[in-house]
Amino acid sequence: MTDNRSWWLHLIEAIVALVLGLYILISPIGASTNLGLALALFLTVAGLVQTISGLWHSGRSGTKTDMVRGLIGLIGGGVLLLLYFMGWIGLTSGYTILAIVLILFGAVGLYEQFFDRGSKRLSWMAVIVNGLLLLLGVLVFVFRTQEADMAQWAGIILVVIGLGMGAYALFVERNAESEPEPEKVTVQPEKPLIEPEEPPPSTEV
C-alpha cells in the first residue's frame, strides 16, 4: 500500500478480505473447519497483489521489500493450500505454519513502512493493516486448538482490514492518482533595471 497507481490492486485485496471475513462470521460452524483455507487463500491473494505491485514499480525504494513480502504470502499461502488438498498436512501443523506466515507477512510490511519507504510518506493505513495481520498470526498460533474462538477473531480482523483497505483505496489512493501533477515553473533570470552603458569608441590612432 505504498503507490497510488496500484489502488485497484489494493481494492481487490480488500474485497477478498471482506468476503472471507463475512463468511467466517456469518457461518461460524462451516467456516471454522475451513478457517485455515480461508486465511491461506487471503495470504495467497495478498501475496500475489504485493508481488505484482513490486514488479510494476521495480526500481523504486521499497520494491525489494515489496517483492519479499509478496513472495512470503504467495508461496506460504499457496503451499498451505497445496498441502491441504494433497492431504499431506495435519490441522495443528497447518495452523502453526499459517501463523508463522501471517506474522512474517505483517512484520515485513511494518519494516517497509518504518525503515524502507525511501522518500515516501508513512502510510498509517499500511501500518494498521500490517499490524492487524501480525496480530492475526499471533491469535492463530495461540488459538490453533480452539477453532471457534480463532474463527471469531479472524473474521473480525479480516472485515476490519477489508473495510479499511477498501475505503483507503477508493477515497484516498484513487483520488490521489486522478489529481494532475503540478506544472513545473521555470524561473527566468531577472534583467537589470539599468543596463550598463557601453564605453565610447576609442579615438586613439
C-alpha positions as CSV (number, residue, x, y, z in Angstrom):
1,M,0.0,0.0,0.0
2,T,2.6,2.5,-1.0
3,D,1.8,3.6,-4.5
4,N,-1.3,5.4,-5.7
5,R,-1.3,3.8,-9.2
6,S,-2.0,0.4,-7.7
7,W,-5.2,1.4,-5.9
8,W,-7.3,-1.2,-7.8
9,L,-4.9,-4.0,-6.7
10,H,-5.5,-2.9,-3.1
11,L,-9.2,-2.8,-3.8
12,I,-9.2,-6.4,-4.9
13,E,-7.2,-7.4,-1.8
14,A,-9.8,-5.5,0.3
15,I,-12.7,-7.2,-1.3
16,V,-11.2,-10.7,-0.8
17,A,-10.5,-9.9,2.9
18,L,-14.1,-8.6,3.4
19,V,-15.8,-11.5,1.7
20,L,-13.7,-14.1,3.6
21,G,-14.2,-12.2,6.9
22,L,-18.0,-12.0,6.5
23,Y,-18.2,-15.7,5.5
24,I,-16.3,-16.7,8.7
25,L,-18.6,-14.5,10.9
26,I,-21.9,-15.5,9.3
27,S,-21.2,-19.2,9.0
28,P,-19.0,-19.9,12.1
29,I,-19.7,-23.7,12.1
30,G,-18.9,-24.3,8.5
31,A,-16.1,-21.7,8.4
32,S,-14.3,-23.0,11.5
33,T,-13.5,-26.2,9.6
34,N,-12.2,-24.3,6.6
35,L,-10.8,-21.3,8.5
36,G,-7.2,-22.3,7.6
37,L,-8.2,-22.5,4.0
38,A,-9.8,-19.1,4.1
39,L,-6.7,-17.5,5.7
40,A,-4.3,-19.3,3.3
41,L,-6.4,-18.1,0.4
42,F,-6.2,-14.5,1.7
43,L,-2.4,-14.8,2.0
44,T,-2.1,-16.1,-1.5
45,V,-4.2,-13.3,-3.0
46,A,-2.5,-10.6,-0.9
47,G,0.9,-12.0,-1.7
48,L,0.1,-12.1,-5.4
49,V,-1.1,-8.4,-5.3
50,Q,2.1,-7.4,-3.4
51,T,4.3,-9.3,-5.9
52,I,2.6,-7.6,-8.9
53,S,2.9,-4.2,-7.3
54,G,6.6,-4.8,-6.6
55,L,7.2,-5.9,-10.2
56,W,5.1,-3.0,-11.6
57,H,7.1,-0.4,-9.6
58,S,10.5,-2.0,-9.8
59,G,13.4,0.3,-9.2
60,R,11.7,2.5,-6.6
61,S,12.5,2.5,-2.9
62,G,10.9,-0.4,-1.0
63,T,10.2,-2.5,-4.1
64,K,12.6,-5.3,-3.0
65,T,10.8,-5.4,0.3
66,D,7.5,-5.5,-1.6
67,M,8.8,-8.5,-3.5
68,V,10.0,-10.3,-0.4
69,R,6.6,-9.7,1.4
70,G,4.7,-10.7,-1.7
71,L,6.6,-14.0,-2.1
72,I,6.1,-14.8,1.6
73,G,2.4,-14.5,1.2
74,L,2.2,-16.1,-2.2
75,I,4.4,-19.1,-1.6
76,G,3.3,-19.6,2.0
77,G,-0.4,-19.4,1.3
78,G,-0.1,-21.4,-1.9
79,V,2.0,-24.2,-0.3
80,L,-0.5,-24.5,2.5
81,L,-3.4,-24.8,0.1
82,L,-1.5,-27.5,-1.9
83,L,-0.5,-29.4,1.2
84,Y,-4.1,-29.4,2.4
85,F,-5.7,-30.6,-0.8
86,M,-3.0,-33.3,-1.2
87,G,-3.7,-34.4,2.4
88,W,-0.1,-34.0,3.4
89,I,-0.5,-31.8,6.5
90,G,-2.5,-32.1,9.7
91,L,-4.7,-29.4,11.2
92,T,-2.4,-28.3,14.1
93,S,0.7,-28.3,11.9
94,G,-1.2,-26.3,9.2
95,Y,-2.3,-23.7,11.7
96,T,1.2,-23.4,13.1
97,I,2.7,-22.7,9.6
98,L,-0.2,-20.4,8.8
99,A,0.6,-18.4,12.0
100,I,4.3,-18.1,11.1
101,V,3.5,-16.9,7.5
102,L,0.9,-14.3,8.8
103,I,3.4,-13.0,11.4
104,L,6.2,-12.7,8.7
105,F,3.8,-11.1,6.2
106,G,2.8,-8.4,8.7
107,A,6.2,-7.9,10.1
108,V,7.9,-7.3,6.7
109,G,5.1,-4.9,5.8
110,L,5.8,-2.9,9.0
111,Y,9.5,-3.0,8.3
112,E,8.9,-1.5,4.9
113,Q,6.8,1.4,6.3
114,F,9.2,2.3,9.0
115,F,12.6,1.6,7.6
116,D,12.5,1.1,3.8
117,R,10.0,3.5,2.4
118,G,12.6,5.9,1.0
119,S,11.2,9.4,0.4
120,K,7.6,8.3,0.5
121,R,5.4,9.4,3.4
122,L,4.5,7.0,6.1
123,S,1.1,5.3,5.3
124,W,-0.8,4.8,8.5
125,M,-3.3,2.6,6.8
126,A,-0.5,0.2,5.8
127,V,0.8,0.3,9.4
128,I,-2.6,-0.6,10.7
129,V,-3.3,-3.4,8.2
130,N,0.1,-5.0,8.7
131,G,-0.2,-4.6,12.5
132,L,-3.6,-6.4,12.3
133,L,-2.1,-9.2,10.2
134,L,0.7,-9.7,12.6
135,L,-1.9,-9.8,15.5
136,L,-3.9,-12.3,13.5
137,G,-0.9,-14.5,13.2
138,V,-0.3,-14.4,16.9
139,L,-4.0,-15.2,17.6
140,V,-3.9,-18.1,15.1
141,F,-0.9,-19.5,17.0
142,V,-2.5,-19.0,20.4
143,F,-6.0,-20.4,19.4
144,R,-4.8,-23.0,17.0
145,T,-6.5,-25.7,19.0
146,Q,-9.7,-23.7,19.7
147,E,-11.2,-23.1,16.2
148,A,-14.4,-21.4,17.4
149,D,-12.5,-18.5,19.3
150,M,-10.0,-18.2,16.5
151,A,-12.7,-18.0,13.8
152,Q,-14.5,-15.2,15.6
153,W,-11.3,-13.1,15.9
154,A,-10.1,-13.9,12.4
155,G,-13.5,-12.9,10.9
156,I,-13.5,-9.6,12.7
157,I,-9.9,-8.7,11.8
158,L,-10.5,-9.6,8.1
159,V,-13.6,-7.5,8.0
160,V,-11.8,-4.5,9.5
161,I,-8.9,-5.0,7.0
162,G,-11.3,-5.2,4.1
163,L,-13.3,-2.1,5.1
164,G,-10.2,0.0,5.9
165,M,-8.3,-1.0,2.8
166,G,-11.3,-0.6,0.5
167,A,-12.1,2.9,1.8
168,Y,-8.5,3.9,1.6
169,A,-8.1,2.6,-2.0
170,L,-11.3,4.2,-3.2
171,F,-11.2,7.6,-1.5
172,V,-7.5,8.3,-1.0
173,E,-5.4,6.4,-3.4
174,R,-7.7,6.7,-6.4
175,N,-8.3,10.4,-5.8
176,A,-4.5,11.0,-5.5
177,E,-4.0,9.2,-8.8
178,S,-6.5,11.3,-10.6
179,E,-5.1,14.6,-9.4
180,P,-3.0,16.3,-12.2
181,E,0.7,16.7,-11.4
182,P,1.6,20.3,-10.7
183,E,3.2,22.1,-13.6
184,K,6.9,22.8,-13.3
185,V,7.5,26.6,-13.3
186,T,10.8,27.7,-14.8
187,V,12.1,31.0,-13.3
188,Q,13.7,33.3,-15.8
189,P,16.6,35.4,-14.5
190,E,15.6,39.0,-14.0
191,K,17.1,41.6,-16.3
192,P,18.8,44.5,-14.6
193,L,16.6,47.7,-14.4
194,I,19.5,49.9,-15.7
195,E,21.6,48.4,-18.5
196,P,25.3,49.3,-18.3
197,E,26.3,51.9,-20.8
198,E,28.8,50.8,-23.5
199,P,32.1,52.7,-23.4
200,P,32.6,55.2,-26.2
201,P,34.7,54.1,-29.2
202,S,38.4,54.7,-28.8
203,T,39.8,57.7,-30.9
204,E,43.5,56.9,-30.4
205,V,45.4,56.3,-33.6
